[in-house]
Amino acid sequence: MGERIAFAIAAAGALGGGIAVISVRSPFRAAVAAIVALMSVALLFLLMAAPFVAAIQVIVYAGAIVVLFLFVIAYLGDRGVLGAPDRVGRWRALGIVGVLALVAQGALLLDRLELPGANDDPRPTDTIGSPEAIGHSFIDDYIVPFEATSLLLLVAAVAAVMLAKKAIQSEGGR
């Protein structure tokens, strides 16, 4: 019973944090909401008996990437244009209808879905999610996507600094 309560809290945190990321106007608050969502996902990993993946979720995503976002947001500051027209406002009703349609389709799919083996005993999880299995997966299968992601993050950080420097110089700053 306690696991179900913890799952409900973690799932609500992940969904609420994710919704807040896309709906909050302040980029700083959106980054904090992303931390809430990522920490909730880490709790879900813990509930699935994958403590190493949960630790990596906290260290890499909530710890490093979101902190990088927060530094970039703090460096750039809030540079919204005052009085700018809302170009997306006219599509809001269509977006709400689309989201409701997707939720309805998902509910129908879950209602009619019969997964074979869903009620069977789970397989033993001795090696799934272990540091050795994850290390072999990084080295053998996913080395190129892993390195491409790190390169992409580095380029994004350098580009953010360069854009901020150009914006500050155009405003008569340093």
WOQUI-V468185 format. One record per helix or strand. SS is the DSSP state (H for helix, E for strand). FROM is the first residue (numbers start at 1). TO is the last residue. If there is no record, write none. Layout:
BEGIN
SS_FROM_TO / SS_FROM_TO
END
This chain:
BEGIN
H_2_23 / H_27_47 / H_51_76 / H_89_112 / H_131_141 / H_143_170
END
